[in-house]
Every structure is written in C-alpha cells, then in structure tokens.
Amino acid sequence: VIRLSKVCTSSTIVARDAVRIPSSVNDLGEYLTAASDNLREAAGNAVTAYAFSSLEQYIPLCLIQTVRVLAAGEGIITRAPLSVNGIEALDRSGSVLYRDLKGATSFDNSFWDIELAAVSFERSASFMAMMELEMSELEAYYQANHDDFSDADFQLMFAMDGPGRQGDIGRYHMLQRRMTNGV
C-alpha cells in the first residue's frame, strides 16, 4: 500500500514531455516478485498462494483509490495540473502491475484467477480513462455506464478539472435528473 500510494505524489502524473511509469510502481513489482520467491522458499506454495490470494482485486482497488485522490485535487496535482501523459502513465502502471502480479503468482497451487484479475484491472482502467474524457464524452459514458461506478465516483469525475475539461458538477446533476425522469 505504501509503495502504491506514492503514485499520488509522483511527478510522472504531471509530466508533459513523456509518459513514464512511477518508480513506486516498478518498486512494487520487484517487491511482489521477491516476496513471492521468499515466501515460497520459507513456507511453501500453499502459504504463498493464500497470502497472495486477493491481490488481483486489491491492487486494482488501490489504483482506483489513487484516481479518486487525484480527481479530488489532492497529491501532486496541488502543485501542477494533471497531464494526458500522467493519465497514460497511470494506465500503463495498471498494465505493469497486472504483469508483475501474474508473474509473482504463477506457481503450482496458486489461487491466481485470471478472469477475476482481468475484470478487476479492466475496471480500474475504465475508471482511469474517465479522467481524460472531455465533458461531452464523460456525459455519454455516464449515460451508457451509470451502473459501473458509484454516484460519488461519477460526481468526483464530473467535478474534476482534467487535461481536456473543466469540472462541472451541475452537468452531472442535470444528467442524473434527466435519467431519473426518463427524459
């Protein structure tokens, strides 16, 4: 958690010149691999499988929480605006962590659930992608997928200033009323 929480303060989130994976993401991948190897050596595959059993859900949830922190205007973006490269870095971070976690849990008797992992990481990627949508695209996404995330999450996204939009919570409330009234 500590390693992944450092993403919120990484300068890669506000980088304008290039897309770079935050060092804390690479550190976490190395940590997962080393922890898996050490646990398997010391306690065996069964204990390691149990210890890593829910990480395919937990890591994407941490990524979603990172997005919530950034969308709320906290973290590094208090000093510089979120960039398109920063959003791409977050997205690539999810891919890197998926690959690293899969590698760390690919051993006999592992509980790695590839379908659950794919769904969990895809959900976090969808949440991240909302950060880069223009307001009209966000409205269309909300109308088509309003059950995918909580009302609080959509409110956060509509209120967020992003690389391609100014936040406008009023548009969220208008859409919500329109959908409730069947208009």
N, C-alpha and C positions, 0 to 999 in steps of 0.2 A: 504494500500500500504506500509506504513511504517513497519508494522509488517511482511509482507511477504518479503519485501526487506532485512530484517535481515538474511534470509536464506543464502544469498551470503557470509555472514561473520561467519556463524555458524561452529564450529569445527566438527560438525557431518558430514560435507561434506568431510572431510579428515580423518575421523576415520578409523582406520584399525582393531580395535578389535571387534566392534559390529555395528549393524545398529540401530541408534537412530533417532527419529523424532526431528527436531529442535524445541526448546521450543517456538520460534516465531510462528510456525505452530499451536501448541496447544493453544497458546495465542489467535491467530486469531479465532480459532474455538469457544473458550469461548466468545470472543468479539462478534462474529456474533450471537450467541445464546442470549446473554444479550441484544444486540442492537435490535434484533427481538422482544424479550419479552417487552422491554421498549417502542419501537415504537408502538407495537400493543396495549399496555395499554394506552399510551398517545394519539395516533392518530387513532387507529383502523387498521383493517386488510387491507383495501384498500390502505391506505397511505404506510403501511409497504410493501405490495406486490409491489407497484410502486418503492419504494426505493430499494428493493432487486431484481428488475426485470431483470437486466442484469448480475448479479453476476455469473451465471452459465457459462458465456462466459468470463467475466473479470478475474476471479481468474485463470482459465487455461492459459489465456494470460499472466498473471503475472508470472506463473510458467515457461512458455516458455521464457519469458524475463530473468528470473533467470538463466535458462540454457544458454542463449546467453551470459550473463555476465561471467559465469563460463567458458564457451567454449572459450571466448576471453582472458582467462587468468587473469581475474580480481577477486576481492573478496578474500576470504580466501585462495584460491589456489596460491596466490602470495607467501605464506609462507610455504605451504606444498602441495604435489600433490593430486589431486582428487583421491578418492579411490572407489573401487567397492561398498563398504559399503555406501559411500556417495551418489552414484548414486541410490542405493536401498533406502536410506533414502529420497531422492527426490521423487522417485516413490511412496513410502508409504505416503509421505506428500500429494501428489495429492489425494490418496485414502481417507486419513483422512479429507482433506478439502472438498472433494465431500460429504462424510458422514455428516460432520458438517454443510455444506451449505444446504443440503437436510433437515436436522433436523431443521435448523433455518427458513426454508421457507415452512415447512409442516403445513400449517394452511388454513382455509377456504378462498377462493378467491385469493390464491397465484397464481402468474404467473409462478411458477416453471415448467420448461419444461424439463421433464426427458430425452427425446430423445436428445434435444439440449445439455443438460448438459453431457450426456453420450458421445456424439460426441466430444464436446469441451475438456472434460477431457481425453478422449482416444487420441486425437490429441496431447495434451501436454505430455502424457505418451510415445507416439511414438517418440516425439522429444527428451525426456529424454533418452530413450533407445538407441538412436544413439550414446550417449556418451560412452557407454560400449562396442560397437561393435569393433571387430578387423577390420583392414583396408579392408581385403577381404570381410568381412561381410557388411561393410559400402558401398563398391563398389556395391555389389549385391543389397543392399537396395536401393541405388540411382537409379540403372538401373530399378528396378521394381516400384519405387515410386517417380520418379523425379518431379512429379507434386504436391506432397503433401506439400512441403515446398518451399520457395523461393530459388533462386540461391545463394543469400547471406547467407542464413541459411546453405545450403549444403557446401558452401565454408568454413564457420566457422567450421563446423563439420570435414571436411577433414583436415583443418589446425590445429585442436585441438590435443594436446597430451592427451591421455586418459590412463586409467589403463591398457588397452590391446593394445595400439597402439601409434606409433609416428605419429604426424601430417605430411601430405604430400599433399599439395595443388596441386602439379603437377599431381597427380593421378586424382584429380577431373577434372582438365582442360583436361587431356587426355581422360577421360570418356566422358566428355561433347562434345569434338570434335568427338569422335567415334560415339556417339549417333546422333549428328547433321548430320554427313556424312552417317549415316545408316550402319555403319560397325559393 
